[in-house]
Amino acid sequence: MLVRLTLVAGILLGFQTAPTSGDAVIRAMHDRYAQSWYHTLTFSQRTTLRTPADTMVVQTWNEEAMFPGRLRVEIQRPTGAITAMYLGDSEYVWRGDSVFARVESRNILLIMGFDVYTQPAERTMAMLAKEHYPMTPVREDMWEGRKAYVIGSGAHQIWVDKERLLFVRAVQPSPRDSTKGLDYRFDNYVETQPGWVAETVETYSDGKVVQLEEYSDVHPNAPVDAQRFTPPR
């Protein structure tokens, strides 16, 4: 039987017994923050990328989001800006007024880092199922010196800080090469009132950092125009 947080004690004390399914952890994350989490976010991001030649390049990405499910990224490049957008279950990429890529894609960091707190738990679990994340087994482990729940095992795992009920890690196969794994990590959480923001995000592959994101100029609940999340035709 799943154990959920109670309104009276659970929000303060957490689970009375260890959860037996990821469903319970996802519901607890939602219940802890549903009434207080921000619904928009803007920030600038210093992005360090590893190239195929094993060198590192640095870019500036300006991002704005409306939760759940919408994220727009303006990528500044010497050859001209590129816009990438996650919208529901699709990812769009365009330059100027011309879309040159649209693929079915769900961003696990958007889902577990933000959407989980602002949409029904059932929707989050359905999205995780489509991405092949199992809800069992669940175990406890340590992450960066803190206790964490680990949902799943092997190639698909989600790690959640036990006390704060914040997403801290996801493991999944690379969409480009299923023989390789990707390891996403949310670090340097800052309490923003409302909610929290992980100001450092790392992506590892084969033990190397392939993408490092460092946030600055972070504004929760900033004014954001919904029309900005309409891709060009």
GROMACS elastic network, one bead per residue, 0.5 to 0.9 nm:
[ bonds ]
;  ai    aj funct       b0    kb
    1    19     6  0.88814   500
    1    20     6  0.75162   500
    1    21     6  0.87392   500
    2    19     6  0.65379   500
    2    20     6  0.63440   500
    2    21     6  0.66772   500
    2    23     6  0.77384   500
    2    24     6  0.59569   500
    3    15     6  0.69364   500
    3    16     6  0.76627   500
    3    17     6  0.71250   500
    3    18     6  0.78559   500
    3    19     6  0.60050   500
    3    20     6  0.78034   500
    3    21     6  0.87913   500
    3    24     6  0.62127   500
    3    25     6  0.89680   500
    4    10     6  0.77592   500
    4    14     6  0.87105   500
    4    15     6  0.68583   500
    4    16     6  0.86216   500
    4    19     6  0.81830   500
    4    24     6  0.57669   500
    4    25     6  0.80533   500
    4    27     6  0.71842   500
    4    28     6  0.65246   500
    5     8     6  0.85595   500
    5     9     6  0.74339   500
    5    11     6  0.62682   500
    5    13     6  0.85389   500
    5    14     6  0.62387   500
    5    15     6  0.59912   500
    5    16     6  0.80273   500
    5    24     6  0.83917   500
    5    27     6  0.82064   500
    5    28     6  0.60165   500
    5    31     6  0.76522   500
    5    32     6  0.84954   500
    6     9     6  0.56748   500
    6    11     6  0.67511   500
    6    14     6  0.85352   500
    6    15     6  0.86627   500
    7    10     6  0.59773   500
    7    11     6  0.63264   500
    7    12     6  0.89531   500
    7    31     6  0.87384   500
    8    11     6  0.69692   500
    8    12     6  0.79232   500
    9    12     6  0.55844   500
    9    13     6  0.58218   500
    9    14     6  0.75310   500
   10    13     6  0.50388   500
   10    15     6  0.62573   500
   10    16     6  0.75848   500
   10    28     6  0.86692   500
   10    32     6  0.87588   500
   11    14     6  0.58192   500
   11    15     6  0.87522   500
   11    28     6  0.82388   500
   11    31     6  0.77232   500
   11    32     6  0.58641   500
   12    32     6  0.88667   500
   13    16     6  0.76776   500
   13   163     6  0.85322   500
   14    17     6  0.88058   500
   14    28     6  0.80877   500
   14   162     6  0.82379   500
   14   163     6  0.72972   500
   14   165     6  0.88372   500
   15    18     6  0.63310   500
   15    19     6  0.71213   500
   15    28     6  0.85331   500
   16    19     6  0.87837   500
   17    20     6  0.89544   500
   18   138     6  0.88404   500
   18   139     6  0.84766   500
   18   140     6  0.86095   500
   19    22     6  0.73954   500
   19    23     6  0.86670   500
   19    24     6  0.61769   500
   19    25     6  0.69350   500
   19   138     6  0.70765   500
   19   139     6  0.83693   500
   19   149     6  0.87889   500
   20    23     6  0.85671   500
   20    24     6  0.75502   500
   20    25     6  0.89936   500
   20   136     6  0.74327   500
   20   137     6  0.71824   500
   20   138     6  0.59568   500
   20   139     6  0.82083   500
   21    24     6  0.57569   500
   21    25     6  0.71899   500
   21   135     6  0.55824   500
   21   136     6  0.53517   500
   21   137     6  0.65016   500
   21   138     6  0.58262   500
   21   151     6  0.76303   500
   22    25     6  0.50297   500
   22    26     6  0.61495   500
   22    27     6  0.85381   500
   22   125     6  0.87574   500
   22   134     6  0.78154   500
   22   136     6  0.61052   500
   22   137     6  0.75930   500
   22   138     6  0.63223   500
   22   149     6  0.87813   500
   22   150     6  0.83723   500
   22   151     6  0.55441   500
   22   152     6  0.78916   500
   22   158     6  0.89582   500
   23    26     6  0.52033   500
   23    27     6  0.61602   500
   23    28     6  0.85465   500
   23   121     6  0.80980   500
   23   122     6  0.84931   500
   23   125     6  0.70503   500
   23   135     6  0.62078   500
   23   136     6  0.87159   500
   24    27     6  0.51627   500
   24    28     6  0.60883   500
   24    29     6  0.86800   500
   25    28     6  0.50105   500
   25    29     6  0.62122   500
   25    30     6  0.86985   500
   25   149     6  0.79527   500
   25   151     6  0.84444   500
   25   160     6  0.81423   500
   25   165     6  0.79536   500
   26    29     6  0.51720   500
   26    30     6  0.63645   500
   26    31     6  0.86606   500
   26   116     6  0.72999   500
   26   117     6  0.89920   500
   26   121     6  0.62503   500
   26   122     6  0.87624   500
   26   124     6  0.77235   500
   26   125     6  0.74555   500
   26   165     6  0.88566   500
   27    30     6  0.51514   500
   27    31     6  0.60222   500
   27    32     6  0.85216   500
   27   116     6  0.86819   500
   27   120     6  0.83789   500
   27   121     6  0.53823   500
   27   122     6  0.81842   500
   28    31     6  0.50361   500
   28    32     6  0.59769   500
   28    33     6  0.87518   500
   28   121     6  0.87745   500
   28   165     6  0.73263   500
   29    32     6  0.53673   500
   29    33     6  0.66553   500
   29    34     6  0.82519   500
   29   116     6  0.70889   500
   29   117     6  0.64584   500
   29   121     6  0.85550   500
   29   160     6  0.87932   500
   29   164     6  0.85878   500
   29   165     6  0.53413   500
   29   166     6  0.69785   500
   29   167     6  0.86785   500
   30    33     6  0.56339   500
   30    34     6  0.53546   500
   30    35     6  0.89594   500
   30   116     6  0.59294   500
   30   118     6  0.70930   500
   30   119     6  0.76766   500
   30   120     6  0.73998   500
   30   121     6  0.63139   500
   30   165     6  0.89123   500
   31    34     6  0.55437   500
   31    35     6  0.79708   500
   31   117     6  0.76420   500
   31   121     6  0.86450   500
   32    35     6  0.79208   500
   32    36     6  0.85026   500
   32   117     6  0.80266   500
   32   164     6  0.87837   500
   32   165     6  0.76152   500
   33    36     6  0.52924   500
   33    37     6  0.54757   500
   33   117     6  0.57341   500
   33   118     6  0.79950   500
   33   194     6  0.88893   500
   33   195     6  0.71495   500
   34    37     6  0.59297   500
   34   116     6  0.86952   500
   34   117     6  0.52215   500
   34   118     6  0.56806   500
   34   119     6  0.79048   500
   34   120     6  0.89008   500
   35   117     6  0.86845   500
   35   118     6  0.84386   500
   36   117     6  0.88664   500
   36   193     6  0.82022   500
   36   194     6  0.56030   500
   36   195     6  0.64037   500
   37   114     6  0.85662   500
   37   117     6  0.65515   500
   37   118     6  0.69489   500
   37   193     6  0.83454   500
   37   194     6  0.54576   500
   37   196     6  0.79095   500
   37   220     6  0.89950   500
   38    41     6  0.73043   500
   38    67     6  0.80603   500
   38   114     6  0.88495   500
   38   117     6  0.89361   500
   38   118     6  0.81640   500
   38   193     6  0.85794   500
   38   194     6  0.59601   500
   38   195     6  0.62012   500
   38   196     6  0.87586   500
   38   220     6  0.58547   500
   38   221     6  0.54024   500
   39    65     6  0.80929   500
   39    66     6  0.57745   500
   39    67     6  0.50250   500
   39    68     6  0.74541   500
   39   114     6  0.87690   500
   39   118     6  0.71728   500
   39   220     6  0.75956   500
   39   221     6  0.59122   500
   39   222     6  0.88028   500
   40    64     6  0.74139   500
   40    65     6  0.54194   500
   40    67     6  0.60997   500
   40    68     6  0.89682   500
   40   219     6  0.83100   500
   40   220     6  0.59112   500
   40   222     6  0.60229   500
   40   223     6  0.74435   500
   40   224     6  0.68663   500
   41    63     6  0.80972   500
   41    64     6  0.56655   500
   41    65     6  0.52182   500
   41    66     6  0.67643   500
   41    67     6  0.84090   500
   41   218     6  0.72708   500
   41   219     6  0.56447   500
   41   221     6  0.56904   500
   41   222     6  0.59815   500
   41   223     6  0.85102   500
   41   224     6  0.80624   500
   42    62     6  0.78168   500
   42    63     6  0.56758   500
   42    65     6  0.64333   500
   42   217     6  0.77957   500
   42   218     6  0.58806   500
   42   219     6  0.52439   500
   42   220     6  0.66475   500
   42   221     6  0.81563   500
   42   222     6  0.65565   500
   42   223     6  0.87312   500
   42   224     6  0.81153   500
   43    61     6  0.86568   500
   43    62     6  0.62024   500
   43    63     6  0.55145   500
   43    64     6  0.66239   500
   43   215     6  0.64673   500
   43   216     6  0.59733   500
   43   217     6  0.52086   500
   43   219     6  0.62972   500
   43   220     6  0.86964   500
   44    60     6  0.71861   500
   44    61     6  0.59670   500
   44    63     6  0.61504   500
   44    64     6  0.88465   500
   44   214     6  0.83049   500
   44   215     6  0.57712   500
   44   216     6  0.52741   500
   44   217     6  0.58476   500
   44   218     6  0.70451   500
   45    59     6  0.82767   500
   45    60     6  0.57669   500
   45    62     6  0.60645   500
   45    63     6  0.74313   500
   45   213     6  0.61400   500
   45   214     6  0.54269   500
   45   216     6  0.62123   500
   45   217     6  0.85670   500
   46    58     6  0.69502   500
   46    59     6  0.60679   500
   46    61     6  0.64451   500
   46    62     6  0.88403   500
   46   212     6  0.79753   500
   46   213     6  0.57646   500
   46   214     6  0.51246   500
   46   215     6  0.65432   500
   46   216     6  0.80079   500
   47    57     6  0.81817   500
   47    58     6  0.55593   500
   47    59     6  0.51483   500
   47    60     6  0.60214   500
   47    61     6  0.68207   500
   47   211     6  0.68944   500
   47   212     6  0.56333   500
   47   214     6  0.65526   500
   47   215     6  0.88243   500
   48    56     6  0.64170   500
   48    57     6  0.56072   500
   48    59     6  0.64555   500
   48    60     6  0.88480   500
   48   210     6  0.79490   500
   48   211     6  0.56038   500
   48   212     6  0.50281   500
   48   213     6  0.65986   500
   48   214     6  0.86085   500
   49    55     6  0.82106   500
   49    56     6  0.54202   500
   49    57     6  0.52864   500
   49    58     6  0.63263   500
   49    59     6  0.79549   500
   49   209     6  0.83414   500
   49   210     6  0.57191   500
   49   212     6  0.66802   500
   49   213     6  0.89151   500
   50    53     6  0.79336   500
   50    54     6  0.58075   500
   50    55     6  0.56094   500
   50    57     6  0.65547   500
   50   208     6  0.89711   500
   50   209     6  0.74482   500
   50   211     6  0.64195   500
   51    54     6  0.51615   500
   51    55     6  0.53389   500
   51    56     6  0.60065   500
   51    57     6  0.71820   500
   51   210     6  0.80098   500
   52    55     6  0.74457   500
   53    56     6  0.87290   500
   56   210     6  0.85967   500
   59    75     6  0.72621   500
   59    76     6  0.64110   500
   59    77     6  0.68533   500
   60    74     6  0.83879   500
   60    75     6  0.62881   500
   60    76     6  0.55624   500
   60    77     6  0.79564   500
   61    73     6  0.63167   500
   61    74     6  0.54960   500
   61    76     6  0.61343   500
   62    72     6  0.83353   500
   62    73     6  0.57909   500
   62    74     6  0.50929   500
   62    75     6  0.66750   500
   62    76     6  0.80697   500
   63    71     6  0.72133   500
   63    72     6  0.56621   500
   63    74     6  0.62747   500
   63    75     6  0.86949   500
   64    70     6  0.84757   500
   64    71     6  0.59885   500
   64    72     6  0.54304   500
   64    73     6  0.67777   500
   64    74     6  0.88433   500
   64   224     6  0.73575   500
   64   228     6  0.89897   500
   65    68     6  0.85048   500
   65    69     6  0.81900   500
   65    70     6  0.55083   500
   65    72     6  0.61725   500
   65    73     6  0.87209   500
   65   224     6  0.77106   500
   65   229     6  0.86895   500
   66    69     6  0.68882   500
   66    70     6  0.51355   500
   66    71     6  0.65437   500
   66    72     6  0.89399   500
   66   221     6  0.89887   500
   66   224     6  0.74790   500
   66   226     6  0.77593   500
   66   229     6  0.87079   500
   67    70     6  0.59865   500
   67    71     6  0.81025   500
   67   110     6  0.87265   500
   67   114     6  0.69327   500
   67   115     6  0.58143   500
   67   117     6  0.89218   500
   67   118     6  0.64704   500
   67   119     6  0.81532   500
   68    71     6  0.89754   500
   68    88     6  0.84042   500
   68   110     6  0.82894   500
   68   111     6  0.78846   500
   68   114     6  0.72331   500
   68   116     6  0.79582   500
   68   117     6  0.85177   500
   68   118     6  0.59589   500
   68   119     6  0.62659   500
   69    86     6  0.71027   500
   69    87     6  0.58518   500
   69    88     6  0.51030   500
   69    89     6  0.82029   500
   69   107     6  0.89906   500
   69   110     6  0.71888   500
   69   111     6  0.73825   500
   69   114     6  0.87466   500
   69   115     6  0.64874   500
   70    85     6  0.74134   500
   70    86     6  0.56165   500
   70    88     6  0.66756   500
   70   110     6  0.84070   500
   70   229     6  0.68977   500
   71    84     6  0.83112   500
   71    85     6  0.55864   500
   71    86     6  0.51247   500
   71    87     6  0.67856   500
   71   110     6  0.79200   500
   71   229     6  0.75761   500
   72    83     6  0.71706   500
   72    84     6  0.59818   500
   72    86     6  0.65582   500
   72    87     6  0.85177   500
   72   228     6  0.77885   500
   72   229     6  0.67791   500
   73    82     6  0.82514   500
   73    83     6  0.56323   500
   73    84     6  0.51154   500
   73    85     6  0.60991   500
   73    86     6  0.86965   500
   74    81     6  0.66742   500
   74    82     6  0.60256   500
   74    84     6  0.66326   500
   74    85     6  0.87657   500
   75    80     6  0.85899   500
   75    81     6  0.54329   500
   75    82     6  0.51428   500
   75    83     6  0.60360   500
   75    84     6  0.76827   500
   76    79     6  0.85481   500
   76    80     6  0.66718   500
   76    82     6  0.67836   500
   76    83     6  0.88446   500
   77    80     6  0.51536   500
   77    81     6  0.53798   500
   77    82     6  0.74858   500
   78    81     6  0.77743   500
   80    95     6  0.79184   500
   80    96     6  0.89578   500
   81    95     6  0.66873   500
   81    96     6  0.80136   500
   82    93     6  0.71733   500
   82    94     6  0.59455   500
   82    96     6  0.76315   500
   83    92     6  0.80678   500
   83    93     6  0.56868   500
   83    94     6  0.53611   500
   83    95     6  0.62330   500
   83    96     6  0.82945   500
   84    91     6  0.71407   500
   84    92     6  0.56426   500
   84    94     6  0.65938   500
   84    95     6  0.89756   500
   85    90     6  0.81772   500
   85    91     6  0.55701   500
   85    92     6  0.51359   500
   85    93     6  0.64614   500
   85    94     6  0.88097   500
   85   229     6  0.74512   500
   85   231     6  0.78641   500
   86    89     6  0.73596   500
   86    90     6  0.58845   500
   86    92     6  0.65658   500
   86   105     6  0.78306   500
   86   106     6  0.74756   500
   86   107     6  0.73706   500
   86   110     6  0.87807   500
   86   229     6  0.86175   500
   87    90     6  0.53436   500
   87    91     6  0.62687   500
   87    92     6  0.78756   500
   87   106     6  0.85832   500
   87   229     6  0.73972   500
   87   230     6  0.86739   500
   88    91     6  0.81672   500
   88   105     6  0.84767   500
   88   106     6  0.72885   500
   89   103     6  0.86351   500
   89   104     6  0.57481   500
   89   105     6  0.54240   500
   89   106     6  0.51898   500
   89   107     6  0.83739   500
   89   127     6  0.89811   500
   90   102     6  0.68193   500
   90   103     6  0.57181   500
   90   106     6  0.66609   500
   91   101     6  0.79453   500
   91   102     6  0.56103   500
   91   103     6  0.54300   500
   91   104     6  0.62165   500
   91   105     6  0.55792   500
   91   106     6  0.75387   500
   91   107     6  0.87123   500
   92    99     6  0.69847   500
   92   100     6  0.79794   500
   92   101     6  0.57096   500
   92   103     6  0.67773   500
   92   104     6  0.89597   500
   92   231     6  0.72496   500
   93    98     6  0.87765   500
   93    99     6  0.59174   500
   93   100     6  0.61844   500
   93   101     6  0.51555   500
   93   102     6  0.65268   500
   93   231     6  0.86719   500
   94    97     6  0.69876   500
   94    98     6  0.55736   500
   94   100     6  0.54790   500
   94   101     6  0.68360   500
   94   102     6  0.89514   500
   94   231     6  0.82759   500
   94   232     6  0.81389   500
   95    98     6  0.58054   500
   95    99     6  0.67579   500
   95   100     6  0.76484   500
   96    99     6  0.82583   500
   96   232     6  0.88321   500
   97   231     6  0.86693   500
   97   232     6  0.57721   500
   97   233     6  0.77376   500
   98   232     6  0.65431   500
   98   233     6  0.72921   500
   99   102     6  0.74217   500
   99   231     6  0.75942   500
   99   232     6  0.65514   500
   99   233     6  0.72135   500
  102   105     6  0.88599   500
  106   109     6  0.88883   500
  106   110     6  0.81286   500
  106   111     6  0.78415   500
  106   127     6  0.81360   500
  106   131     6  0.77994   500
  107   110     6  0.52769   500
  107   111     6  0.62930   500
  107   112     6  0.87384   500
  108   112     6  0.59700   500
  108   113     6  0.78536   500
  108   128     6  0.81027   500
  108   131     6  0.82971   500
  108   170     6  0.78142   500
  109   112     6  0.53634   500
  109   113     6  0.51822   500
  109   114     6  0.75914   500
  109   115     6  0.89715   500
  109   167     6  0.87812   500
  109   169     6  0.89000   500
  109   170     6  0.80393   500
  109   184     6  0.78782   500
  109   186     6  0.86909   500
  110   113     6  0.53291   500
  110   114     6  0.55062   500
  110   115     6  0.61683   500
  110   116     6  0.85162   500
  111   114     6  0.58587   500
  111   116     6  0.58621   500
  111   124     6  0.70412   500
  111   127     6  0.80357   500
  111   128     6  0.83599   500
  112   115     6  0.61703   500
  112   116     6  0.53862   500
  112   117     6  0.82485   500
  112   124     6  0.80769   500
  112   158     6  0.86102   500
  112   166     6  0.86240   500
  112   167     6  0.61416   500
  112   168     6  0.89369   500
  112   170     6  0.87597   500
  113   116     6  0.69737   500
  113   117     6  0.82665   500
  113   166     6  0.75983   500
  113   167     6  0.57522   500
  113   168     6  0.80665   500
  113   186     6  0.80794   500
  113   197     6  0.85860   500
  113   198     6  0.84731   500
  114   117     6  0.59450   500
  114   118     6  0.70925   500
  114   167     6  0.88296   500
  115   118     6  0.51625   500
  115   119     6  0.59721   500
  115   124     6  0.75391   500
  116   119     6  0.59090   500
  116   120     6  0.75352   500
  116   121     6  0.67025   500
  116   123     6  0.85452   500
  116   124     6  0.59125   500
  116   125     6  0.89583   500
  117   120     6  0.80695   500
  117   121     6  0.81971   500
  118   121     6  0.88157   500
  119   122     6  0.83684   500
  119   123     6  0.68023   500
  119   124     6  0.71495   500
  120   123     6  0.54547   500
  120   124     6  0.67601   500
  120   125     6  0.89749   500
  121   124     6  0.51241   500
  121   125     6  0.62470   500
  121   126     6  0.86509   500
  122   125     6  0.51452   500
  122   126     6  0.61844   500
  122   127     6  0.86863   500
  123   126     6  0.50769   500
  123   127     6  0.62546   500
  123   128     6  0.86692   500
  124   127     6  0.51392   500
  124   128     6  0.62265   500
  124   129     6  0.86474   500
  125   128     6  0.50249   500
  125   129     6  0.61373   500
  125   130     6  0.87266   500
  125   133     6  0.88645   500
  125   135     6  0.83591   500
  126   129     6  0.50890   500
  126   130     6  0.64406   500
  126   131     6  0.88358   500
  127   130     6  0.51790   500
  127   131     6  0.64879   500
  127   132     6  0.88471   500
  127   133     6  0.89034   500
  128   131     6  0.50042   500
  128   132     6  0.63036   500
  128   133     6  0.52811   500
  128   134     6  0.76639   500
  128   135     6  0.87131   500
  129   133     6  0.54710   500
  129   134     6  0.66544   500
  129   135     6  0.83419   500
  130   133     6  0.75924   500
  132   156     6  0.72394   500
  132   172     6  0.89584   500
  133   136     6  0.89687   500
  133   151     6  0.83128   500
  133   152     6  0.68236   500
  133   155     6  0.89337   500
  133   156     6  0.55050   500
  133   157     6  0.68130   500
  133   158     6  0.79212   500
  133   172     6  0.83877   500
  134   137     6  0.77338   500
  134   151     6  0.72707   500
  134   152     6  0.53689   500
  134   153     6  0.82001   500
  134   156     6  0.73203   500
  134   157     6  0.79616   500
  135   138     6  0.74020   500
  135   151     6  0.60101   500
  135   152     6  0.59838   500
  136   139     6  0.89024   500
  136   151     6  0.61494   500
  136   152     6  0.52157   500
  136   153     6  0.80673   500
  137   150     6  0.81347   500
  137   151     6  0.60906   500
  137   152     6  0.51833   500
  137   153     6  0.70336   500
  138   149     6  0.67204   500
  138   150     6  0.55488   500
  138   152     6  0.62249   500
  138   153     6  0.84077   500
  139   148     6  0.84019   500
  139   149     6  0.58026   500
  139   150     6  0.53044   500
  139   151     6  0.68628   500
  139   152     6  0.84438   500
  140   147     6  0.69402   500
  140   148     6  0.56569   500
  140   150     6  0.59995   500
  140   151     6  0.89713   500
  140   162     6  0.83458   500
  141   146     6  0.84251   500
  141   147     6  0.58722   500
  141   148     6  0.53141   500
  141   149     6  0.63853   500
  141   150     6  0.68431   500
  141   159     6  0.88904   500
  142   145     6  0.60335   500
  142   146     6  0.54002   500
  142   148     6  0.55799   500
  142   149     6  0.84313   500
  142   161     6  0.89005   500
  143   146     6  0.52314   500
  143   147     6  0.62441   500
  143   148     6  0.62355   500
  143   159     6  0.83959   500
  143   161     6  0.79038   500
  143   168     6  0.82902   500
  143   169     6  0.89232   500
  144   147     6  0.84490   500
  146   161     6  0.70258   500
  146   162     6  0.78274   500
  146   163     6  0.83976   500
  147   160     6  0.86595   500
  147   161     6  0.62134   500
  147   162     6  0.55293   500
  147   163     6  0.73571   500
  148   159     6  0.63106   500
  148   160     6  0.53108   500
  148   163     6  0.78438   500
  148   165     6  0.85540   500
  148   168     6  0.85844   500
  149   158     6  0.80972   500
  149   159     6  0.56508   500
  149   160     6  0.51473   500
  149   161     6  0.64166   500
  149   162     6  0.57822   500
  149   165     6  0.88253   500
  150   153     6  0.78309   500
  150   157     6  0.66235   500
  150   158     6  0.57056   500
  150   160     6  0.65426   500
  150   161     6  0.89900   500
  151   156     6  0.84306   500
  151   157     6  0.55701   500
  151   158     6  0.50809   500
  151   159     6  0.63636   500
  151   160     6  0.81952   500
  152   155     6  0.84790   500
  152   156     6  0.60674   500
  152   158     6  0.67183   500
  152   159     6  0.89725   500
  153   156     6  0.58583   500
  153   157     6  0.53627   500
  153   158     6  0.85700   500
  153   171     6  0.89729   500
  154   157     6  0.68121   500
  154   171     6  0.82981   500
  154   172     6  0.86050   500
  155   171     6  0.63524   500
  155   172     6  0.52666   500
  155   173     6  0.61279   500
  155   181     6  0.71013   500
  155   182     6  0.89571   500
  156   170     6  0.74503   500
  156   171     6  0.52861   500
  156   173     6  0.73625   500
  157   169     6  0.79742   500
  157   170     6  0.55380   500
  157   172     6  0.68124   500
  158   167     6  0.76851   500
  158   168     6  0.79933   500
  158   169     6  0.58754   500
  158   171     6  0.65672   500
  158   172     6  0.89708   500
  159   166     6  0.86843   500
  159   167     6  0.61861   500
  159   168     6  0.56564   500
  159   170     6  0.61545   500
  159   171     6  0.86288   500
  160   163     6  0.88444   500
  160   164     6  0.82918   500
  160   165     6  0.58395   500
  160   166     6  0.54467   500
  160   168     6  0.55104   500
  160   169     6  0.70459   500
  161   164     6  0.56171   500
  161   165     6  0.50254   500
  161   166     6  0.52101   500
  161   167     6  0.63272   500
  161   168     6  0.64383   500
  162   165     6  0.53704   500
  162   166     6  0.77185   500
  163   166     6  0.81949   500
  164   167     6  0.89055   500
  166   196     6  0.83565   500
  167   170     6  0.82676   500
  167   185     6  0.87008   500
  167   186     6  0.71042   500
  168   184     6  0.82033   500
  168   185     6  0.56740   500
  168   187     6  0.68030   500
  168   198     6  0.86471   500
  169   183     6  0.71986   500
  169   184     6  0.54505   500
  169   186     6  0.61178   500
  169   187     6  0.88871   500
  170   182     6  0.81127   500
  170   183     6  0.59152   500
  170   184     6  0.51363   500
  170   185     6  0.67135   500
  170   186     6  0.89478   500
  171   181     6  0.70318   500
  171   182     6  0.57354   500
  171   184     6  0.63524   500
  171   185     6  0.89056   500
  172   175     6  0.86512   500
  172   178     6  0.88931   500
  172   180     6  0.88031   500
  172   181     6  0.57110   500
  172   182     6  0.54106   500
  172   183     6  0.67635   500
  172   184     6  0.85650   500
  173   176     6  0.85573   500
  173   177     6  0.73615   500
  173   178     6  0.51022   500
  173   179     6  0.69850   500
  173   180     6  0.58400   500
  173   182     6  0.57540   500
  173   183     6  0.87104   500
  174   177     6  0.51807   500
  174   178     6  0.51905   500
  174   179     6  0.74521   500
  174   180     6  0.56541   500
  174   181     6  0.52665   500
  174   182     6  0.55902   500
  174   205     6  0.84912   500
  175   178     6  0.61371   500
  175   180     6  0.88952   500
  176   180     6  0.85965   500
  177   180     6  0.57322   500
  177   181     6  0.82224   500
  178   181     6  0.70710   500
  180   205     6  0.71446   500
  180   206     6  0.71554   500
  181   204     6  0.82756   500
  181   205     6  0.59921   500
  181   206     6  0.70869   500
  182   203     6  0.67309   500
  182   204     6  0.57507   500
  182   205     6  0.50776   500
  182   206     6  0.79148   500
  183   202     6  0.80203   500
  183   203     6  0.55688   500
  183   205     6  0.64768   500
  183   207     6  0.87803   500
  184   201     6  0.72360   500
  184   202     6  0.57651   500
  184   204     6  0.64680   500
  185   200     6  0.82026   500
  185   201     6  0.55960   500
  185   202     6  0.51120   500
  185   203     6  0.64054   500
  185   204     6  0.83218   500
  186   189     6  0.75748   500
  186   197     6  0.89634   500
  186   198     6  0.55995   500
  186   199     6  0.77617   500
  186   200     6  0.61429   500
  186   202     6  0.67665   500
  187   197     6  0.89753   500
  187   198     6  0.53344   500
  187   199     6  0.65948   500
  187   200     6  0.50691   500
  187   201     6  0.60701   500
  187   202     6  0.79285   500
  188   197     6  0.80936   500
  188   198     6  0.52938   500
  188   199     6  0.54712   500
  188   200     6  0.57285   500
  188   201     6  0.85103   500
  189   196     6  0.63222   500
  189   197     6  0.53436   500
  189   199     6  0.60471   500
  189   200     6  0.78144   500
  190   195     6  0.87337   500
  190   196     6  0.55298   500
  190   197     6  0.53325   500
  190   198     6  0.62206   500
  190   199     6  0.70639   500
  191   194     6  0.73826   500
  191   195     6  0.60935   500
  191   197     6  0.65234   500
  191   198     6  0.88203   500
  192   195     6  0.55531   500
  192   196     6  0.52413   500
  192   197     6  0.67801   500
  192   219     6  0.86973   500
  192   220     6  0.73293   500
  193   196     6  0.72896   500
  193   220     6  0.84870   500
  194   220     6  0.76168   500
  194   221     6  0.86199   500
  195   220     6  0.83559   500
  197   200     6  0.88637   500
  197   218     6  0.84199   500
  197   220     6  0.87027   500
  198   201     6  0.69759   500
  198   215     6  0.81663   500
  199   213     6  0.78574   500
  199   214     6  0.58402   500
  199   216     6  0.73978   500
  199   218     6  0.86180   500
  200   212     6  0.73679   500
  200   213     6  0.55947   500
  200   215     6  0.63809   500
  201   211     6  0.81320   500
  201   212     6  0.59724   500
  201   214     6  0.67310   500
  201   215     6  0.85130   500
  202   209     6  0.67355   500
  202   210     6  0.78497   500
  202   211     6  0.58769   500
  202   213     6  0.63158   500
  202   214     6  0.88653   500
  203   208     6  0.83087   500
  203   209     6  0.57189   500
  203   210     6  0.57616   500
  203   211     6  0.51157   500
  203   212     6  0.65170   500
  203   213     6  0.86984   500
  204   207     6  0.59014   500
  204   208     6  0.52114   500
  204   210     6  0.55399   500
  204   211     6  0.71712   500
  204   212     6  0.89503   500
  205   208     6  0.53834   500
  205   209     6  0.65254   500
  205   210     6  0.64488   500
  206   209     6  0.84964   500
  209   212     6  0.69051   500
  215   218     6  0.69037   500
  219   222     6  0.55887   500
  221   224     6  0.83058   500
  224   227     6  0.87616   500
  224   228     6  0.79034   500
  225   228     6  0.56337   500
  225   229     6  0.79682   500
  226   229     6  0.57496   500
  226   230     6  0.78427   500
  227   230     6  0.55722   500
  227   231     6  0.89744   500
  228   231     6  0.78695   500
  230   233     6  0.88512   500
